[in-house]
Amino acid sequence: MIRLGIVGCGKVTTMFHLKAIGEVDEVTVAAVADLDKARMEDVKRKSGAERGYTDPKELLSDPSVEVVAINTPPRFHEETVIEALRAGKHVLCEKPLAQSVEGCARIKEAQGGSGLVVLPVHNYAFTPCLETARGIVVSGEIGKIQRIGLRFDNNLWSYGPKTDFRMKEEFSIVEDLLPHVLSVVQAFTGPVRSVEEARGRRKRHDVMDDLSLVMETEDGVRVEGSMNWTSLIPAFKASVEGESGRLEMDLMK
Ligand SMILES: NC(=O)c1ccc[n+]([C@@H]2O[C@H](COP(=O)([O-])OP(=O)(O)OC[C@H]3O[C@@H](n4cnc5c(N)ncnc54)[C@H](O)[C@@H]3O)[C@@H](O)[C@H]2O)c1
């Protein structure tokens, strides 16, 4: 049995993580932590955890915890991942793993040689239809990839986060939805190396809530990505165009 500790007891924990954990027999929640006592107590009760902390450092030094899920706002990810690794824990970290490339490199350095796993939550990379599409691309059926189109429609209001960390202009939709888009690109081709065009707008929030990007990967594939927080019906649609065929998928199905 894997003994998990959860740091951050907000919406992603109650809406997604607890549901997924409930479907896996091999995982039990040993401890939870949140700066907010009421949210911590709520998730402790729902998960059946034995211990709850309002100081995440206490969870990281709890010897009964083997793996830590870091579900806090992004600005705490880097330091919490590194502290968890130093405490000898495996890590599952919500996206984005860190707020800078340098932050990711510091995590890599802290992990180096430890034998501990650090898994960023790029959940769409594990969607069954994406696995199927990747198999088709690898088989050569649609030929060399020319273009990838991605559209992430979300509705922040109906999602209902517990805190307002997304309302910072410098991060906004960029750190919220772009990591998902990039993780899907990398399932098919090399990483994005340049942004050719960018157009951001504030439609219903005080920060950028609608973003379109034209990018190019290091393999020369053109990527057209758009994402927003203002759609009525959430969907994450992807199309992969090759020299001799095209694949379409909805990664939320
Ligand atoms: N993979 C996905 O599809 C997906 C979906 C939604 C959110 N997320 C990610 O999950 C993370 C959390 O988002 P959310 O929507 O749950 O936010 P939220 O505002 O609903 O919850 C954040 C929680 O973290 C707590 N917190 C803040 N600082 C803390 C700290 N230092 N230590 C412990 N707890 C702390 C807050 O009190 C709050 O309960 C973000 O990184 C977000 O990008 C991922």
The ligand as an SDF file (V2000), in Angstrom:
LIG
                    3D

 44 48  0  0  0  0  0  0  0  0999 V2000
   -4.1780   18.9200  -13.5470 N   0  0  0  0  0  0  0  0  0  0  0  0
   -5.3080   19.6030  -13.6410 C   0  0  0  0  0  0  0  0  0  0  0  0
   -6.1370   19.3420  -14.5200 O   0  0  0  0  0  0  0  0  0  0  0  0
   -5.5750   20.7130  -12.6570 C   0  0  0  0  0  0  0  0  0  0  0  0
   -6.8710   21.2190  -12.4970 C   0  0  0  0  0  0  0  0  0  0  0  0
   -7.0660   22.2270  -11.5710 C   0  0  0  0  0  0  0  0  0  0  0  0
   -6.0020   22.7330  -10.8270 C   0  0  0  0  0  0  0  0  0  0  0  0
   -4.7580   22.2240  -11.0110 N   0  0  0  0  0  0  0  0  0  0  0  0
   -3.5950   22.7220  -10.2430 C   0  0  0  0  0  0  0  0  0  0  0  0
   -3.8090   22.4340   -8.8590 O   0  0  0  0  0  0  0  0  0  0  0  0
   -3.1780   23.4210   -8.0620 C   0  0  0  0  0  0  0  0  0  0  0  0
   -4.1970   23.9620   -7.0660 C   0  0  0  0  0  0  0  0  0  0  0  0
   -5.2990   24.5140   -7.7600 O   0  0  0  0  0  0  0  0  0  0  0  0
   -6.7740   24.5570   -7.1250 P   0  0  0  0  0  0  0  0  0  0  0  0
   -7.6840   24.8280   -8.2500 O   0  0  0  0  0  0  0  0  0  0  0  0
   -6.9950   23.3700   -6.2570 O   0  0  0  0  0  0  0  0  0  0  0  0
   -6.6490   25.8730   -6.2050 O   0  0  0  0  0  0  0  0  0  0  0  0
   -7.5340   26.2730   -4.9290 P   0  0  0  0  0  0  0  0  0  0  0  0
   -7.4030   27.7240   -4.7630 O   0  0  0  0  0  0  0  0  0  0  0  0
   -8.9180   25.6960   -5.0460 O   0  0  0  0  0  0  0  0  0  0  0  0
   -6.8030   25.5080   -3.7150 O   0  0  0  0  0  0  0  0  0  0  0  0
   -5.5030   25.8050   -3.2820 C   0  0  0  0  0  0  0  0  0  0  0  0
   -5.3830   25.2900   -1.8450 C   0  0  0  0  0  0  0  0  0  0  0  0
   -4.0000   25.3540   -1.4530 O   0  0  0  0  0  0  0  0  0  0  0  0
   -3.9550   25.8890   -0.1210 C   0  0  0  0  0  0  0  0  0  0  0  0
   -2.6210   26.4620    0.0760 N   0  0  0  0  0  0  0  0  0  0  0  0
   -2.1520   27.6420   -0.3790 C   0  0  0  0  0  0  0  0  0  0  0  0
   -0.8440   27.7740   -0.0620 N   0  0  0  0  0  0  0  0  0  0  0  0
   -0.4970   26.6460    0.6120 C   0  0  0  0  0  0  0  0  0  0  0  0
    0.7120   26.1850    1.1880 C   0  0  0  0  0  0  0  0  0  0  0  0
    1.8410   26.8840    1.1350 N   0  0  0  0  0  0  0  0  0  0  0  0
    0.7140   24.9810    1.8090 N   0  0  0  0  0  0  0  0  0  0  0  0
   -0.4120   24.2490    1.8830 C   0  0  0  0  0  0  0  0  0  0  0  0
   -1.5910   24.6330    1.3460 N   0  0  0  0  0  0  0  0  0  0  0  0
   -1.6260   25.8140    0.7090 C   0  0  0  0  0  0  0  0  0  0  0  0
   -5.0970   26.8800   -0.0690 C   0  0  0  0  0  0  0  0  0  0  0  0
   -5.4680   27.1770    1.2760 O   0  0  0  0  0  0  0  0  0  0  0  0
   -6.1810   26.1280   -0.8400 C   0  0  0  0  0  0  0  0  0  0  0  0
   -6.9300   25.2740   -0.0040 O   0  0  0  0  0  0  0  0  0  0  0  0
   -2.6210   24.4620   -9.0350 C   0  0  0  0  0  0  0  0  0  0  0  0
   -1.2640   24.2090   -9.2510 O   0  0  0  0  0  0  0  0  0  0  0  0
   -3.4050   24.2170  -10.3170 C   0  0  0  0  0  0  0  0  0  0  0  0
   -2.6720   24.5660  -11.4750 O   0  0  0  0  0  0  0  0  0  0  0  0
   -4.5390   21.2310  -11.9040 C   0  0  0  0  0  0  0  0  0  0  0  0
  1  2  1  0
  2  3  2  0
  2  4  1  0
  4  5  1  0
  4 44  2  0
  5  6  2  0
  6  7  1  0
  7  8  2  0
  8  9  1  0
  8 44  1  0
  9 10  1  0
  9 42  1  0
 10 11  1  0
 11 12  1  0
 11 40  1  0
 12 13  1  0
 13 14  1  0
 14 15  2  0
 14 16  1  0
 14 17  1  0
 17 18  1  0
 18 19  2  0
 18 20  1  0
 18 21  1  0
 21 22  1  0
 22 23  1  0
 23 24  1  0
 23 38  1  0
 24 25  1  0
 25 26  1  0
 25 36  1  0
 26 27  1  0
 26 35  1  0
 27 28  2  0
 28 29  1  0
 29 30  1  0
 29 35  2  0
 30 31  1  0
 30 32  2  0
 32 33  1  0
 33 34  2  0
 34 35  1  0
 36 37  1  0
 36 38  1  0
 38 39  1  0
 40 41  1  0
 40 42  1  0
 42 43  1  0
M  CHG  2   8   1  16  -1
M  END
$$$$
